[in-house]
């Protein structure tokens, strides 16, 4: 049976293969997988998003991402969902935004909400939706275990995946620099990566986007920019080809997140390139990084600095093999499509 799946992105971030956010990358992967398998994919996302299926765009925000901008984006998303459901026979709706509860459609087709972020970041109504035929699920065992007792209609986790074959195709001799990638904000810990790099006396490349949230811009201006120099550089957002090249040649990837991470696409991407990961013991990171095999788990910037030279002893081919076995996006997409079919059969 051919499916028609309506995917709804977080309205303040564009979707595409080169997206910075993990939720947007997962949505993009599923959109492309549905299209490739002959299903109909409709995506509600910010104007300028790159999709394989049909994009129903909402206007991009103008100015700072304050409460007014968020409210406007949520209204536009709700209107786009209503219009799409009025025009199309949709088999299932898949929601990816942290604020999905603000634009849940009326009763109708089944809704799957993927919880990409720590459970404590969601509101109580989001974790216990009253709309019938609405299900939630996590992306890791650690995140699933952290869901509160009142969280209703919870399905088993579906772990994330990345394009392991495309990433493994990049082969470069390891160089001396470390790399850190992600949204530029305090909980992602780029200031800890800078401290570790300075302590270890090695170059550091920082890839990512500074979104126009006042707190993110202040963090970059106050905690990141003053510590940049000729050997520690901010590169901005990275397209896939450049990210792959930098990952494959890095001595290691630093993941100094202090948030209870629900997964780590970038750690999976590094593993697919054969690059060791040094990560804080936050949330699901110990599920992704196998200590002593694919990387090292540490507790602070000082331990991260001490661990950097130790990554040279790890077997990069064995790391690639682990990524192929565990982090396939083909597996992830197949799991989601099977779940769409299961939900469509419910009444």
Buried (B, 14 or more C-beta within 10 A) or exposed (E): EEBBBBBBBBBBBBBBBBBBBBBBBBBBBBBBBBBEEEBBBBBBBBEEBBBBBBBBBBEBBEEEBEEEBBEBBBBBBBEBBEEBBEEBEBBBBBBBBBBBBBBBBEEEBBBBBBBBBBBEBBEEEBBBBEEEBBBBBBBBEBBBEBBEEEBEBBBEBBBBBBBBEBBBEBEBEBEEBBBBBBBBBBBBBBBBBBBBBBBBEBBBBBBBBBBBBEEBBEBBEEBBEEBEEEBBEBBEBBEBEEBBBBBBBBBBBBBBBBBBBBBBBBBBBBBBBBBBBBBBEBBBBBBBBBEEBBBBBBEEBEBBBBBBEBBEEBEBEEBBBBBBEBBBBEBBBBBBBEBBEBBBEEE
